[in-house]
Amino acid sequence: MRPLLALAILFLINIDSTTALMRQVLGEHAVIDARRVPLDAGDAARVRVGGLTYLGGVVLDSPDPAFGGFSAMQLAGDRFTLVSDNGNVVRFRMGPDWRIREPAFGDLPGGPGTGWKKEQRDSESLAWDPVSGRIWIGFERYNAIYRYDAALSRVEASAQPPAMADWSKAGGPESMTRLRNGHFLVISETSRPDGAPDARIGLRFAGDPTAPGARPVRFGYVPPPGYDPTDIAELPDGRLLVLNRRLSLPGLFTAKLTVIDLHGVRVGGVVRGVEIATLEAPLLHDNFEALAVTREGDATIVWIASDDNLEVWERSLLLKFRLDRLP
């Protein structure tokens, strides 16, 4: 029965990701519940996974039926912004007590198309400038990048970069980050460079990817076998942390975190990720798609969030780790 159930789940995921569904929009009344979860339900004392130490985490829930589907995340102090693949925006504050404060629901003010269909707000990645507060969102099915103001109240600019024009509709700009030097990195979930079938196409923009005439440099990223990249963030030492996800039978979703170093990688070159942690049973595992790296004193903090696909058998997890060891 388990294999049949897993096959049915895979079928439903495929239908949901390919059908032109009407978009679900959050209501105005923002209610969010946060329930603490251990890293290992069978061993509450377990906190180590690879080079990470688990500092805690929560399952996020809400009575609003549109709540969930989180694919990208921004952190500024104790202020969280989660963006879903429906174009919904969830904001709240959360401190060391893991209690939700000042919850707010919103909607991206613009994007590809009219926004009536889910595919027109399939927002999968986020980058932001901590100085100006501006936010960039990557839209998968249109291979587009939109720039918004800090409040996510209006669109300032948009582009469909020619370098992304031939990316598959279901494998577009899944991962994006703004580096401290002002460069932007974008990695496709599934599109592969010619001659490197195990790699994914990556682009490095020297500045704002929505600026007229922006021309990126191409590289290739090789994820762990069977995995696809879902988000990327810069580490304090300038290397990049990549979140990778696999959907398979019978375990369904598992995730691996890898580190890459683009220094010295030539134009068109390929870089392979070095694994530092794996999230799989009996540990917390789900459809992890959102990644953020912050600092607390001298500690590097890694936040991971999951996309529950608005399905009852998945969860919206928000997990916090300390990065203790790098290759």
N, C-alpha and C positions, 0 to 999 in steps of 0.2 A: 504493500500500500504506500510506503514512503516514497519509492521511486515514482509511482503514479501521481502522488500529490505534488512532488517536486516538478514533474513535467507540466502539470496543470498550472503551477505558479509561473513557470517560465513562459508558458503560452500567454497567460494573462499579462505579464510584463511586456511581452512583445506587442500584444494588441494595444495596450495602453500607450506605448511609445510610438506607434505608427498611425493611430487613428486620429483624424482631425476632430478632437473633442472641444466642446465649449469650455472656456476657461472658468475655473472656480475662483472667486474673489473673496477675500476676507471681509468680514463685517466691521463695523465701527467699534463694537464693544470688545475690547481686548482683554481676554482672560487667559492666563497661562498657568499651568500647574507644573512644578518641577519635583520629581521624585528621585531620590538618591539611588544609585545602583552600584554594586561592587564590580570589580573587574572580572572576578570569577565567582559565579553564583555558588559553586561548590566549595570554595575556599575563600572566605571573606578576608583572610589575612594576606592574600596574594596581591602584590602591587608591582612586581617586576615583569616587564615584557621586553626582551631584547635590551636595547640601550635606553629604555624609558622607565620611569617610575610613575605609576598611576597616582594622581593626587585627588581624584574624585570625579564624579560625573553624575548626570541626571538624565532621566527621560522627560522630555518636554511634551506636554499635552494641552489640549484646549477643547472646549465644547464646539468651537467653530469648525464645521466640516471641511473648510478649505485650509485648515492649519496643517503645516508639514511640507514635505517635498523639498527640504532645504539643500541647496546645491552650492552655496557660496556664503562666506562669512567675513565680517569685519569686526575687529575689536579695537576700542580706544579706551584705555583704562578699564573701568568696570562696565562700559557700555557696549552691548552686543547688537549687531545688525545681521540678521539672517535673511537671505534672499532665496525664494523658492523657484523651481522650474515652471511655476505658473506666473511668475512676475510679482508675487506677493512679497511684502516686506514686513518683517517682524523685528521690533526693537524692544529692548528692556535693559535694565541694570541688574547685575548680579554680583554680590560680593563673596567673601569666604564662607558665609553661612549658607550659600546655595539657594537663597530665597530670591524670587523674582520681584523686582521693583520697577515701577513706571512702565508697565507694558504698553505697547502701542502697535496697532496694525496699520499697514498702508499698502500702496500699490505703486509700481513703477509708473511714472507719469507719461511714458511714451516708450516706443520701441518699434520693431518691425511690424508692418501691417496695422490693422485697426485695434488689435488686442482682444478681439472677441474669442479667438480660438487659442487653445493652449499652446499650439506650436508657434504662435506669434509672440509669445512671451517666455519662450523656453530659455530662460536665463540660467547659465551653467557656471559662470566664473565671475570673479570680482577682483578689481585692483583699486587701490586708493592712494591719494597723496596726503600724508598726515599734516602737511603744511597748509595747503589750500582746502583740504577736506573733500576735494572732488573725487568722484567715484566713477569707475569704468566698469561696464557690464558686458560680458560676452554672450551672444545669443547663438545657440547651437545650429538650429535649422536654417538660419539665414547667413551663417558665417559672418556675422556682423559684430561690431563693437560700438557701444554707445557711451558717451560721456555725460554725466549728470552733475548738478551742483551738489554741495555737501549735504543738503537736506533731502536729496532725492525728490525734489519738487519740480524740476524741469530738465529737459534735455538740452545740453549745450552744443553737442556735436555728435556725429555718427559717421561710420565708414564701413564699407565691405571691402577690406583689403584684397587687392588682386592676388596676393600670395595665398589667400585662403579660399579663393573662388572655387577650386576644384576639390575642396575637402568634402567628405560625405556629409549629408544632412544630419545623420545621427551620430556624427563623430567630429564635430566642429571644435570651437574654442572652449574645451572643457576645463582647461587649466590656464590661469592668467595671474600674474603678479607684477607689481611695480617695484623695481629695485631702488635701493637708496640713492643710486647715482642718476635716477630719472629714466633709466631704460625700462622697457616692458618685455616680459617673456610670455609667449602664448604657445601652448602645446595642444595638438589635436588628440582627441581620445582614440581614434582608430585610423586616421589617414597616415599612410606610410610613404617614406621617401623611396624613389626609384633605386633599386639595387640593394635596399636594406629592409627586407620584409619583416624583420623582428623589431624595427624601430618605429617611432611615431614622429611626425613632422613637428619641429619646433621653430618658432620665429622669435628673433630678438629685434625689437624696435629701439632706435636710439633716443626716441622721445615719445610723445603722445601718439598712439596708433590711429587716432581719429583726425590727426592733422593732415591737411591736404598734401598729397605727394609723399606720405610716409612710406619708406621702402625698407622692409626688414631684411635681416640676414638670416638665412636658413641653417638649421642644424637638425640632427636626429637624436632622439632620446630612446634608449632601449629599456623598457620596463622588465620586471621579472617575468619569466615565461608564463603565459596564460593570463596576465594582468594588463589592465589599461590604466593610464594616468587619469586622475580625476581632479587634482588640484596641486598647486605648487606655492611655496613660500620661501623667502630668503632667510638664511640663518645669519647670526651675528658675524661669522667669519667670512661671509660672502658666498659660501656654497648654498645650494638649493636643496630644500626638503621636498620630496614628491610623494603624494598620496596615490597609491595604486589599488585598484579594486578588481576582484574576479567574481564572476557569477558562474557557478558550476554545480553539478550534481555529485553527491547528495548534500553537500555542505552549504549550498546557496552562496551567500556573500562572505568573502574574506577580504582582508586588506593587508597590504605591505607598505611600509614606509622605507623609502630609499633616499640616499644622498647623492647628488651629482655636483661636479665642479666644471664650470664652463670656461674657466681660465685656460687659455692656450688651445681651445678647440677651434680648429680652422673653419672657415666658411664651408658649409656642406658636410662638416665632420659629424661624427656620431659619438655620443657619450653614453656609457652604461651606468645604471644606478647601482649603488652598493646598499644592500639591505641592512636596516638597523632594527626593525621590529615587524612582527606579524600578528595581526589580530584575527584569530580564528578560534573555533570551539576548543576548549570550554570557556575561553575568554569572550568578552563582549565582541560581537561581530554583527555587522549590518551593512547597509548600502552606503558606506562612507564616501562622501563627495566633497566636503568642505574642510579646509585646513587654514589655520592661522598660527603664526609664531609671534610671541611677545616676550618681554623680559620682566622679571621680578627680582630686583637687586642684581646679583650675579648669575641668577638662574635663567636658563632658556626654557620657556614654557611653550608646549605644543597643544593646541586645541583642535579637536576633530569633531565634526558633526555629520549626521547621516540623513539621507533622503529616504523617507518612508514610503515614497510613491503613493501617499494617501491610501495605503493598504492596511488592513487591520492586523496583518501578520508581521508587519515591520514596525520599527519604532523610530522616533526622532530623538536620537542620542546626542548629547553634548558632553564630551569627555575632555579632561585636563590631564596632561602628563608633564613631567619634568624630563628634559633631555639630559641624560647623565653621561652618555658615551657615544662618541662618533668614530667612524673608521679613520 
